[in-house]
Amino acid sequence: KVLEMIHRSNASHIASNFSILDVATVLYENLKKGDEVLWSKGWAAASLYYFLAQQGTIPKEDLDLFAKEIDGKVKYLGLAETNVPGVLVNGGSMGHGLPIACGIAKAKKLKGDKSRVYCIMSDGEMNEGTTWESAMFAVHNKLDNLVVIVDKNKWQAMGKTEEVLDVNLVKAWGGFGFNVYDIDGHNYGEVEKALLDAEKYQGKPSVIIGNTIKGKGVSFFEDHLLYHYKFVDEEEYERAKKELENA
């Protein structure tokens, strides 16, 4: 469905969507009443809208309006915007989701609300200062109801993350005081185990570093930068659909 949405609208970021879909699938299956999910990685908006439709937060038929102009307006942009029900942070610029997630998690603590907050981030966002300011805030306030999910697909806007600005994420998050899970982000069992284990952890926030493949699931989308930007034309759409159907 995400492939179809992006193809029909001539939108971009198909590879960024495909790297996070496995993690997000397991996450949404395990959400409990009151849990919140913030997509700081808001350029994966097609995936976000898909899961909101599955939840019943937006109508499923609205997925066909993705990135389409109706009466001079586009409601479901290719970058997540808070005008859509269930979208809690605008998703164009990087680094804004975690500060807001920390605020929501802190508010839940103050209210005695036992539900949890999940923040989906990209590995490119690890270059942002707001990420580490928020990490310090989360640890200081013992936000054990907060789980950060990093989509480590090893690419960002202008190249490989290790070449643009390399960060050892396990050491960095652990050094700030987070409970760290370093997992295969395409292994449903590993994702679910980390999510469930994080629920038991007391006194400090958790981070799940999902090692993923950009464009996972379609051979010619995978592990390069082209489909961070390029739209999916008709021939590519049919090839990609066939690969997904035969997987």
C-alpha positions as CSV (number, residue, x, y, z in Angstrom):
1,K,0.0,0.0,0.0
2,V,2.8,2.4,0.8
3,L,4.4,1.6,-2.5
4,E,1.1,2.4,-4.3
5,M,0.6,5.6,-2.4
6,I,4.1,7.0,-3.2
7,H,3.9,5.8,-6.9
8,R,0.5,7.3,-7.6
9,S,1.4,10.7,-6.1
10,N,4.9,10.9,-7.7
11,A,6.2,11.4,-4.2
12,S,9.7,10.6,-2.9
13,H,11.2,8.8,0.1
14,I,10.1,5.2,-0.8
15,A,13.4,3.8,0.5
16,S,13.1,5.7,3.8
17,N,9.6,4.3,4.3
18,F,10.7,0.7,3.5
19,S,13.5,0.6,6.1
20,I,11.2,1.4,9.0
21,L,8.1,-0.6,8.0
22,D,9.1,-3.9,9.8
23,V,9.8,-2.1,13.1
24,A,6.6,0.0,12.8
25,T,4.5,-3.1,12.1
26,V,5.6,-4.8,15.3
27,L,5.4,-1.6,17.3
28,Y,1.8,-0.9,16.3
29,E,0.8,-4.5,17.0
30,N,2.0,-4.1,20.5
31,L,0.6,-0.7,21.4
32,K,-1.6,-0.4,24.5
33,K,-4.4,2.0,25.3
34,G,-3.0,5.5,25.7
35,D,0.4,4.8,24.1
36,E,1.6,7.6,21.8
37,V,3.9,7.3,18.7
38,L,5.8,10.3,17.4
39,W,7.4,10.0,13.9
40,S,10.3,12.4,14.1
41,K,11.3,10.7,10.9
42,G,8.4,12.5,9.2
43,W,9.4,12.0,5.6
44,A,8.2,8.4,6.1
45,A,4.7,10.0,6.1
46,A,3.1,7.4,3.8
47,S,3.9,4.7,6.4
48,L,2.7,6.9,9.3
49,Y,-0.7,7.5,7.5
50,Y,-1.0,3.8,6.7
51,F,-0.7,2.9,10.4
52,L,-3.1,5.7,11.4
53,A,-5.6,4.3,9.0
54,Q,-5.1,0.8,10.4
55,Q,-5.8,2.3,13.9
56,G,-9.0,4.0,12.6
57,T,-7.6,7.4,13.4
58,I,-8.0,8.5,9.8
59,P,-10.3,6.8,7.2
60,K,-8.6,4.1,5.1
61,E,-9.9,5.6,1.9
62,D,-7.9,8.8,2.7
63,L,-4.7,6.9,1.9
64,D,-5.7,7.4,-1.7
65,L,-5.4,11.2,-1.1
66,F,-1.7,11.0,-0.2
67,A,0.2,14.0,-1.5
68,K,-2.8,14.9,-3.8
69,E,-4.1,18.4,-4.2
70,I,-7.9,18.7,-3.6
71,D,-9.5,22.1,-4.0
72,G,-6.1,23.8,-3.9
73,K,-5.0,22.1,-0.7
74,V,-3.0,19.0,0.2
75,K,-4.1,17.5,3.5
76,Y,-1.8,14.4,3.5
77,L,1.6,15.8,2.6
78,G,4.6,13.8,1.8
79,L,6.1,15.2,5.0
80,A,4.0,14.5,8.1
81,E,2.1,17.6,9.4
82,T,0.0,18.0,12.6
83,N,-3.1,19.0,10.6
84,V,-3.7,15.3,10.3
85,P,-5.3,13.6,13.3
86,G,-2.8,11.4,15.2
87,V,0.3,13.2,13.9
88,L,2.0,14.7,16.9
89,V,5.0,16.4,15.4
90,N,5.7,18.1,12.0
91,G,8.2,15.9,10.2
92,G,10.2,18.0,7.7
93,S,13.2,19.2,9.6
94,M,15.0,16.7,11.7
95,G,15.5,16.7,15.5
96,H,12.1,17.9,16.6
97,G,10.3,14.7,17.6
98,L,12.4,13.7,20.6
99,P,12.0,17.0,22.5
100,I,8.2,16.7,22.1
101,A,8.2,13.0,23.0
102,C,10.1,13.9,26.2
103,G,7.6,16.5,27.1
104,I,4.7,14.1,26.6
105,A,6.5,11.4,28.6
106,K,7.2,13.9,31.4
107,A,3.5,15.0,31.4
108,K,2.3,11.4,31.6
109,K,4.6,10.9,34.7
110,L,3.3,13.9,36.4
111,K,-0.3,12.8,35.8
112,G,0.3,9.2,36.9
113,D,-0.5,7.9,33.5
114,K,1.1,4.5,32.9
115,S,1.0,4.6,29.1
116,R,4.1,4.9,27.0
117,V,5.7,7.2,24.4
118,Y,7.6,5.9,21.4
119,C,9.6,8.2,19.2
120,I,10.7,7.0,15.7
121,M,13.9,8.7,14.6
122,S,16.4,8.3,11.7
123,D,20.1,7.8,12.1
124,G,20.7,11.1,10.4
125,E,18.9,12.8,13.3
126,M,21.8,11.7,15.5
127,N,23.7,14.7,14.0
128,E,21.2,17.0,15.7
129,G,22.0,18.7,19.0
130,T,18.4,18.5,20.1
131,T,18.7,14.8,20.1
132,W,21.3,14.8,22.8
133,E,19.8,17.7,24.8
134,S,16.6,15.6,24.9
135,A,18.6,12.5,25.9
136,M,20.0,14.3,28.9
137,F,16.5,15.6,29.9
138,A,15.0,12.1,29.6
139,V,17.7,10.5,31.8
140,H,17.6,13.2,34.4
141,N,13.8,12.9,34.7
142,K,13.9,9.1,34.7
143,L,11.5,8.8,31.8
144,D,11.2,5.0,31.8
145,N,8.0,5.4,29.9
146,L,9.9,6.7,26.8
147,V,11.3,4.4,24.1
148,V,13.4,5.9,21.3
149,I,13.5,3.9,18.1
150,V,16.4,4.7,15.7
151,D,16.0,3.5,12.1
152,K,19.7,2.9,11.4
153,N,19.5,2.4,7.7
154,K,23.0,3.9,7.3
155,W,22.1,6.7,4.9
156,Q,21.1,10.3,5.3
157,A,20.2,13.1,2.8
158,M,23.7,13.6,1.4
159,G,25.5,10.3,1.8
160,K,26.3,7.4,4.2
161,T,25.9,8.4,7.8
162,E,29.3,7.1,8.8
163,E,30.9,9.3,6.1
164,V,28.8,12.4,6.9
165,L,29.2,12.3,10.7
166,D,29.9,9.0,12.3
167,V,28.5,8.2,15.7
168,N,28.7,4.9,17.7
169,L,25.1,4.8,18.7
170,V,25.4,2.1,21.3
171,K,28.2,3.9,23.1
172,A,26.5,7.3,22.7
173,W,23.1,6.4,24.0
174,G,24.5,4.1,26.7
175,G,26.9,6.9,27.7
176,F,24.0,9.2,28.3
177,G,22.3,6.7,30.5
178,F,19.8,5.0,28.2
179,N,18.9,1.3,28.3
180,V,20.2,0.2,24.9
181,Y,18.9,-2.5,22.5
182,D,21.0,-3.1,19.4
183,I,18.9,-5.3,17.1
184,D,18.1,-6.5,13.6
185,G,15.3,-4.1,12.6
186,H,13.9,-6.5,10.1
187,N,13.6,-9.4,12.5
188,Y,10.1,-9.3,14.0
189,G,11.1,-11.5,17.0
190,E,14.0,-9.3,18.0
191,V,11.9,-6.1,17.6
192,E,9.1,-7.5,19.8
193,K,11.5,-8.8,22.4
194,A,13.1,-5.4,22.8
195,L,9.8,-3.6,22.9
196,L,8.4,-5.9,25.6
197,D,11.6,-5.9,27.6
198,A,11.7,-2.1,27.6
199,E,8.3,-2.1,29.3
200,K,9.9,-3.8,32.4
201,Y,12.8,-1.4,32.6
202,Q,12.6,0.9,35.6
203,G,14.2,4.3,36.2
204,K,15.6,5.2,32.8
205,P,14.5,5.5,29.2
206,S,15.2,3.0,26.5
207,V,16.5,3.2,23.0
208,I,16.0,0.5,20.3
209,I,18.6,0.8,17.6
210,G,17.2,-1.0,14.6
211,N,19.8,-2.0,12.1
212,T,17.9,-1.8,8.8
213,I,18.4,-1.7,5.1
214,K,17.3,1.4,3.2
215,G,14.7,0.4,0.7
216,K,14.3,-3.1,2.3
217,G,12.2,-5.5,0.3
218,V,12.8,-4.3,-3.3
219,S,16.2,-5.2,-4.7
220,F,16.7,-2.0,-6.7
221,F,15.6,0.2,-3.9
222,E,18.0,-1.2,-1.4
223,D,21.1,0.3,0.2
224,H,21.8,3.4,-1.9
225,L,20.6,7.0,-1.9
226,L,18.7,7.2,-5.2
227,Y,15.3,6.3,-3.8
228,H,15.6,8.7,-0.9
229,Y,14.6,11.3,-3.5
230,K,13.4,9.6,-6.7
231,F,9.7,9.0,-7.4
232,V,8.6,5.5,-8.5
233,D,7.6,5.5,-12.2
234,E,5.2,3.0,-13.7
235,E,7.9,0.4,-14.8
236,E,9.6,0.6,-11.4
237,Y,6.2,0.3,-9.7
238,E,5.3,-2.9,-11.5
239,R,8.8,-4.4,-10.9
240,A,8.7,-3.5,-7.2
241,K,5.1,-4.8,-6.7
242,K,6.1,-8.1,-8.3
243,E,9.1,-8.5,-6.0
244,L,7.0,-7.8,-2.9
245,E,4.2,-10.2,-4.0
246,N,6.8,-13.0,-4.6
247,A,8.8,-12.4,-1.4
